[in-house]
């Protein structure tokens, strides 16, 4: 079941880094991308949504309930990390089933779910292989299967494609789209890749220097109207303007 996410007047600190998000609402079933430079606070915002640390101010609500009032296992979250975080001493099947076993799901249901997910992602043939013996794409699909094993209401993706080659990355874009259609969960994707955000998301939030600076429809990501200068600079739109001005001046000189 997909759920909504609401952030209200949030201020949080991680070491010396401070995150500020006055307001953000992510609709039930939406694919929302968090876009920004390295060190801008993208992952901190994702961790805030997960309720991974206490806030100095404000709150995050999942379907209207503050995460601070919910046990971790009751938040309905599935998380896919940038490095996949597979256990090297466990097989693909054991990795996929781990979270479900910790939650006390019955053995027969675990087997049913893992068989179904491995079939969906085409990794049945490596079920007994270990992470060190599989490809990057197979590792990604294994980690995604593990995140989906608990049937999450919200799927959090922390730069899941950054370590993959361009061909594998493009192939997995369609996998994520299929996952969203099949499972219907709300998805939040952290990325620094403009094309990734534009291709996969319904809307995009741009985080710069620890602040949520803009929220745009993905289809309107590169529209200049109503955009702050720092956001335009991040998206490279000021360079386009400068180049256009340079071309115009050369034309006038002729």
VENSUL-V740638 format. One line per field, one symbol per residue. ss: DSSP state (A for helix, B for strand, O for the rest). psi: psi as a letter, one per 30 degrees, with the letter a starting at -180 (. if undefined). burial: 1 if it has 16 or more other C-alpha atoms within 10 Angstrom, else 0. A space follows every 10 residues. Layout:
ss: ???
psi: ???
burial: ???
This chain:
ss: OOOOBBBBBB BBBBOOBBBB BBBBBBOOOO BBBBBOOOOO OAAAAAAAAA OOOOOOBBBB BBOOBBAAAO OAAAOOBBBB OOOOOOOOOO BAAAAAAAAA AAOOOOAAAA AAAAAAAAAA OOOAAAOOOB AAAOOAAAAA AAAAAAAAOO OOOBBBBBOO OOOOOAAAAA AAAAAAAAAA AAAOOBBBBB BOOAAAAAAA OOBBBBBBOO BBBBBBBAAA OOOOOOOOAA AAAAAOAAAA AAAAAAAAAA AAAO
psi: kkllkkkjhk klkjbfkkkk jekkkklkgl jkkjkllkgf geeeeeeeef hflllflalk kjhfkkffgk lefgfhkkkj legehkjfgk leeeeefeee eefgkleeee eeeeeeeeee ghgefgegll efglleeeee eeeeeeefeg ilfkjkjjhf gfglleeeee efeeeeeeee eefglkkkkk lgjeeeeeef lelkkkkkhg kjfkklkefg egkfkgklee eeeefgfeee eeeeeeeeee eee.
burial: 0111111001 1110000111 1001011111 1111110001 1111110111 1000100111 1110011000 0000111111 1111010000 1111111111 0000000001 0011101100 1011011001 1000011111 1111111111 1111111111 1000000010 0100100011 0001111111 1101011101 1111111111 1111110100 1100000000 1100101100 0000000000 0000
